[in-house]
Amino acid sequence: MKNTIVRTLLVVALNLAMHATTFAQSAGNSSSTSYLVYGLLGVAVLIFFFILAQLSDNLIAIEAKRAGISEDGLNLGLIPGAKEIAGSKMPSYVGSGSSVITLKKGFDILLEGEATPVLEDASGVTSFAVQPPNFRGILPIPKLTVEEGADVKAGDVLFFDKNQPDVKYVAPVSGEVVEIRRGDKRAINEVIILADKEIRYKSVEAPDLASADRAALKSFLMESGVWALMSQRPFDVVPDPSVDPRNIFISTFDTAPLAPDLNFVVAGKEAAFQKGLDVLGKMTDGHVYLGLDARGDKAPAAAFTEATGVEKKWFSGKHPVGNVGVQIHHIFPIVNEDTVWTLNVQTVITLGNLFLEGRFNAERVVAITGAEVEKPVYVKTYLGANIGQLLKDRLKSDHVRIISGDVLSGAAKSNEQYLNAADDQVTIVAEGDYYEMFGWLIPGSPRPSVSRTYPNFIFPNAKFKADTNTHGERRAFVVTGQYEDVLPMDIYPQHLMKSILVNDIEKMEALGIKELSEEDVALCEFVCTSKQPLQKILREGLEIMREQS
């Protein structure tokens, strides 16, 4: 849009200059003509200066991005923005010394079935699993250190990656290893543990933060099992122990459909969260960034706003503003060979408890959500809980889709399967295995949509009952501009996806693939008229890039 305006103004300026020259040549030296000529030339000169300033701003922004300099809501260019002239409206809790990064692109999908802030104890869950496929970058067949029938404590090592043998993957609970499920080509899918009634923990001695160096902390985190719960970008994989992160990023709010309220999740765990931040501060020469929620009238939890030893960045906007990848893009973009780490709030708490309690405490608060749930609530369980036991006597019907995670980026599960390691939400929606006669030709039931074919925009706060029907088949992959309307990043996702499909590695990198993970393009997949599996395409591209790096 800005480039189009600049081109238009350039054409106008050239026309004014040409008309001024024509008037001067044809009208002689009359005073009225001279005033007109000088006026036209003056306007043309002003437009030229404006164009030069705009080009300078663009060049400054490009160089700032290459150097990893963040605007942080401020204007680095020559021309002051409207917010700098008039000031921007910010919630009172943000504080006068802070700014809010407001993102205009995005879309909030409002669904029925949000969890009420009530915490129940999921005592009926007795089966838990650690799933190697949850940890990107690990070999399909890791080295097992236990066999079926083995007795383990929470924190005992279950397996490790042969490529990174120092990084251990540990048991979330104590009990008996009852089954090791394998998939295609003997790949290990799940290591299943039948939990004890009272969890027994492996005792660990954490290093002293004040005196321990980074190497000692790394070794301890890899051995304890917490290292495997962190993620490294680009590629969104288990961190490489040989590479220190430039910065570390944590989003303290989630804007995905029916996502859990992290202010509720962190309640009572403030000390563990702060301790986790203290540990992370020792792991980088850069900063630990917290993305804070500036969307509502109520301030986020004190555990977030009063955290110390971190850089706080406020965000406002629609989904995917809560995605850590989007926040990284607007705080300190990934450029060149940069490496950063990301953690979710509950992993930070687990990390803090490792130092406070001297044990691997994999407790998780999980939101049971969706319109097909009798009573959407939060439950307290452990990492990798059995889905069927977690949902027992909670569903309205059996004809449902069970999703580990949210409806945009989660994974379909059966009752026999387990909650993914990074997920703190289970979503239940109705199966959409029905056929719509004449499709869009006749009025249909209300549904979440960005299209103005449905009058959703008239009722912006209306909530919908979603199902899994895609309302159309896969179609030609045509350029629509839909992705750019909902992805608040300086990236052209449709061009990127096509470069992945043709395996153009140079173009993939130039178009910003290293800044993305699946959750960042999930909303693009939702609005896609062509019904393309964008998350799957992106992961294939990331794996190609990772193999080449």
N, C-alpha and C positions, 0 to 999 in steps of 0.2 A: 504494500500500500504506500509506504513512504517513498519507495523508488519510483512508483508511478507518478506521484505528486511532483517529485524532483524533475522527472522527464518532461512533464507537462509544463512546469514553470520554465524550464530551459527553452522549450519551443516558444512560449509566450515572450520571453526576454529577447530571443532572436528576432521574432516578428516585430517587436517594438523598436528594436535597434534599426531594422531594415526600413520600417515606416518612417522613423525619424530622419534617416538618411535621405529617403525619397522626398519627404517634405522639404528638407533643407535645400535639395538640388532644384526643386521645381518652383519654390515660392520666393526665392530671392532673400532679401535682408529685412523684410517687414518685422516689426517688433512682436506682433501677435504670433507670427509663425515661429519666431525664435523661441518664445516662451513655450510653445507647444513642443518644439523639437527638444528643448532642454528638459521639459517635463518627461517626455517619452524616454529620453536617454537616462534621466535620473531614475525613473522606475525600473528601466532595464538594468542599470548598475546595481540597484538595491536587490533585484531578483538574483543577479549573478552572485552578489555577496552572500545571500541566503543559501543559494545552491552550494557555494564553496563551504559554508559552515556545515551544511547537512552532510556533504561528502567527508568533511573532516571528522564529524561525529561518527560516521560509519567506520572510517579507518581507525579511529581511536577505539571503538567498540571491538573491532576485529583484533587489533593488537592486544587489547586488554584480555580478550578471551584466550588468545594464544599464550599470553604470559601467565594466565591463571589468575588475573586480577578480577575481583568481584565488584560489581557496581553497588551491591547491597542496598538497592532501592534508591541510590543517589545517581545524579547525572554526571558522568565523566566528560561530557561533551562541552562545546562552546556555548550552546544556546540553552538557557535555563528552561526547565520543563514547567508545565502548569502546576504540578505539585509544589515545586520550589517557589513559585510566585505566589500562589494562593494558599499553600499549605494543604496537607492531606488529613482527612478525618481518621483518627485512630481511636481504638477503644482506650478508655482511661487507664486500664491495667497495664498497657504496654509501656507507659512511662515516657517522659519527655525526651530522654536521651536515646531512644530507640526508634527505628523506622520499621514499617510493615512492607513486605514485598507482596504486592497485590497482583495476582494472576487473573487475567480476564478470560482466558480460554478454559474450557472444561465443561463438565456436565455432571450434575448430581442425580443419581438414580435412586429415587425414594421408593422403598418397598415396605410392605407390611411385614411385621414379625420382628421388630427390634427388641433386643433383650432388655428386660427391666433390670434396674440396678439392685438385684437380689443375688446373693452368693450362696449356692448350695454345695454341699459336700457330695462328690460323686463316689460314694463308698461302694457302690455296686460294680465299679470297674475293677476287675482283677487281672486283666490281660493287657500287656503293654508291648510295644515293639520298637526296635531301632531299625530304620529302613535305609540301607546304603544309597538307593537312588535319590533320597532326599538331599544328599550332600554332593553338589555338582563338582566335578573334577576328580572324584574318586573312581578307581577302577571298578568295573562291574563285579569282579570277584576279589574282594579284599581278603587279607589274611586273617582267618578266624583264630581267636585265642581260647574259645570255649567250644564245648560240644553239647549236644542235646543231653539233658539230665544234669548239667552242671549247676551248682548252687552259686549265686552271685550276690554281691552287695551293690547298692546304688553307688556308682562311681567306679566299679570294677571294669576293666577293659574287656570289650567283646570282640573287637577286630581293629585292624589298622590298614591303611592303604600301603601297598607295596612300593609305590612311588614316593610316598612321604611317611616312612615308618615311625617317625617321631610323633605324628599326629594321631592320638588315640580316640576311639569312639567307644563310649562307656554306657553302662546300664543306667537307665533313669530310675529304676526301682530295684529292690532286692527280691530274690525268689529263685525259682527254678527255670532254666532255659528249656522250654518244653518243645520248641520246634524251630527249625531253620528252614524257611521256605525259599525255594529256588525258582527262578524263571527260565527264560530262554537261554540256551547255551550255558546252563548251570550258574547263571548270574544269581547272586544272593539278593533276594527282595526284602526279606524280613527276618530278624532274629527276635523271637517271641519269648517273653518272660511271664510266667504265672507269678503274680506278686504276692508277697507275704502280707498278712493283715497289719503287721507293724513293720514299717520300712526300716531296714538296717543299712547303715551308711559306712562306706569306706572312709576312714579318717585320713585327712591330708594336712600337712603342715605348710601353710602359706608363707612365702617370703615376706620379709619386712619391707613395706613399700618405701620407707625412708632411705633404706640402705641398698636394696636390691637393684642390680643393673638390669637393663632391658633383656639381655640374653637369659638371665636367670628367670625373669618373669615369663618370657616366651616358653622356655622349657617347662615351667610349671603349668602354664595354661594348656600346652599341647598334651601333657601327661594327664591332666585332670579331666579332659573332655570338653572344656568350654571353648577351646580354640575351634573345634569343628562346628560350633553353633554360630560363629561369626561368618561374614561374607566379604569377599574382596571384589572390587570393581576396578577395571572392566571385567566382564564375563560373568560376574555374580557367582563366584566359586569359593570353595574353602580357601582361606588365605595361604599364600606361599610363605613359609617361615623365613625364607632367605631375603624377603623384600619388606622393608619398613613402609608403613602407609604414610602418604603425604599428609592426609587428614583423616579423621574418623567422623562419621555422620550418624545421627540417631534422630528419627522422626518421632515426636511424642504424641502424634495424633494420626488417625487413620480415617480417610474419607471414602473408602470403598463402601458399597452397599451393605447396610446392616453391620458395619464393622464395630468391634467392641470399643467402649469408651475407656481409653487408656488412663484417664484420670481416676476412674473407678478401680481399674486393675492395679494401679500403683499404690492405692490407699493402704496404709499400714506397712509398706515396704520402702519407705522413704530412705532409711539408713542404708539399706542394701543397694538401692539405686545410686545413691551418692558415692558409696564405696566403689561400685562398678565404674563410675565416671573417673574416680581418682586413679584406678588401675589403668584405664584406657589412656589417661593423660600421660602416663609413663611410656606408652607404646608408640608415640609419634613425636616427631620434632615440630609438627604443625599444631593444629588445634583439634579439639573435640567440639563438634558443632551440634547444637540441639535445635531442631526445627519446632517452633512453638505455634500454637493455634491462636490466631487473632480473629477468628470468624464470628464468635458469639459475644454476648453481653457479659458472660461470666468468665473470670480469669481461669486459666488452666490450673492444675494441681500445684501446690507449693513445691512438691518434689521436683517439678520441672522449672517453674519460674524462679525458685530460690537456689537452684543448683549452682555449685561453685566449681571453679577450675575449667569452665567451658565457655564457648562463645554461643550466645543465644541469638537466633534469627527468627523473626516473626513472619508468618505467612497468612494470607487471606485469599480466598477464591473457592472455586468449585473443584470437585474431584477431577484430576489426580493430584491436587495440591498437597495432600498428605503423603504422597509417595516419596521415599527418600531419594530416589533417582531424580525426580523433578526438583527437589530442594538442592541437591548437589549442583544441578545445572545452573541454578540461580544464585548460589552462594560462591562456589569455587569449582567451575567446570573441569571435567577430566580432559586434559590435553596431552598431546605427545605421549610420553611413556609413564604418565602419572598412575599411581596406584592408591586407592583409598579403601577403607573398611567401612562396613555398615553393620549395625546391630539393631534388633528390635528391643523394645523396652523390657520385656520379660527376660531376654538373654542378658541384658545389663544387670538385672536383679540377680540372676543365677550367678553371674560373675562376682557381684558384690558379696553374696552369701558364701561363696567359696572362700573368701578372705575373712568374713565375719564369723562363720560357723565352722570352718575347716572341713567342709564336705560339699559334694556335688549335689545340690538341692534342685531337682528338676521339676518342682511344683509349677503348675500352670493354671491360670484362670482362663477358662474357655467360654466363649459366648455361644449358646445354642440358639440359633436364630431362624427366621423364616415363617411364612404364613401357614405352613403345614405343621408347625409345632404347637402343641396344646398350650404350653406356658413358656415362652422364650425367656430364659434366665441365664445367669452366669454360673458355672460350676467349677469347683476346685478339684483338680486332678493332677496327673503327671504327664510329662512329655510322652507322646506316642500312645495315647490311650486308645483302647478298642472302641471303634465307632458304634457297633451294635449295642454294647453295654452302656455306652455314654448316652444313647438315645432311647434306651428301654422305657416303655410306657410313656413316651413323650410325644409321639407322632399322632396326627389325626387320621392318617390312612397309610396304607402300604404302597400306594402307587405314587411314589415320590422319587426325586433325585437327591441323593445325599452328596454334599460337596464339602470337602475339607478345605476351608478357606472361604472366600467370597464368591459371588456368582460370576464375577468377571475373570478372575485369575485362579480360582480354586480348582481342585482335582476331584472328579467323580469317584465315589467310594461305595463299597458294599458294606453290609453289616459285619462281615468277617474281616474287614480291613481296619487300618489304624490311622489315627490322626497324623498328618505330616509334621515333621519336626519344627518347622517355622510357623505353623498355623496356630492361631489362638481363637479360631472361630469355626463352627460347623453351621452350614446353611442348608435348609431343607426347602425345596420348591417342588411344585407339582410337575409330574412328567407331562411334556407337551407332545405326546405321540398321537396327535389328532390331525385331521386334514381340514383346512379352511376352504370351503367351496367358494370359488371365484376370487379367493384371496382378497386383494386390496380393492376389488371392484365394488364390494358392498361394505356397509358399516360393520365394524368389529367391536369387540369388547375393549375397554380402556387398557392401555399398556404403556410401559415406560418407553419413550421414543424421543429423539431429537427432531423428528419430522413434524412440520406444522400441519401435516395431513390430519393429525390428531390434535384436539384443542387443549393439549396439556399445558401450553404456555399461558392459558387463561387461568389455570389453577396451579400455580407453581409449587404449592405445598401439599398437593394431593399425593397420597401413597397408593401404590399399585400392588396387586397380587400377581407375581410373575410365575411363568412356567418355562420349560426348556424348549418350546417350539421356536424355531429360527425364522418362521414366517417367510420362507422362500428357500430356494436351493442355491448352491454355489454357481456363480455367474462369471462372465468375463471380467478380468481384472482391469477396470478402466479408471482413468484419472477423474476424481470427483471433487477433490479439495475437502472432503469430509474430515479426514484425519487431522489436517492442520487446524481445523476449527476447535478440536477438543484436546489437542496435545500442546500444553504451554511450554514448549521447548523450541529452541532455534534449530529445528531439524525438519527435513522433508520426509516424513515416514513412508509415503507411497513410493517415492523414488528409491528410498533405501530398500524397501521390500523387493522391488523389481531387480535391484542390483544383486540382492542375495539370491534370487531365483536364477539369475544368469551367472552366478558365481564370480562376480566382478569384485575382487578383493580390494583393489585400490579405491574404487568408488564407494564400497561399503564403509571403509575407514574414513574417507573424505566426508561422507554424509552423516557421520556421528554415531556409528553403531556401538562404539565403546561406551557411550553414555547411557545406553538403554539396557533394561531387563524386561522380562515378559510383562510384569505388572504395569510398566509404563505405556505399553501399546494395547493393553487390554480394553481400554475404552475406545480406541480406534477400531478394534475388532467388533465391538458392540455396535458402532454406528455404520459399519462397512456395508454398503449396498451390494458389493460383490461377494459377501459372505466368505471372505478369505480367512484362513487360520493364521492370523498375523503372529500370534505368540509362538506357534510352532515354527513358522518361517524364521522369526527372529532368533530363536534358540539354535536353529541349524546354522544361521549366519555367524552367531557368536562362537559356536564350536569350530567352524571353519577358521575364524580369525584366531582363536586360541591355539589351534594346531599350527598356524603359521607364525605365531609369536615366539 
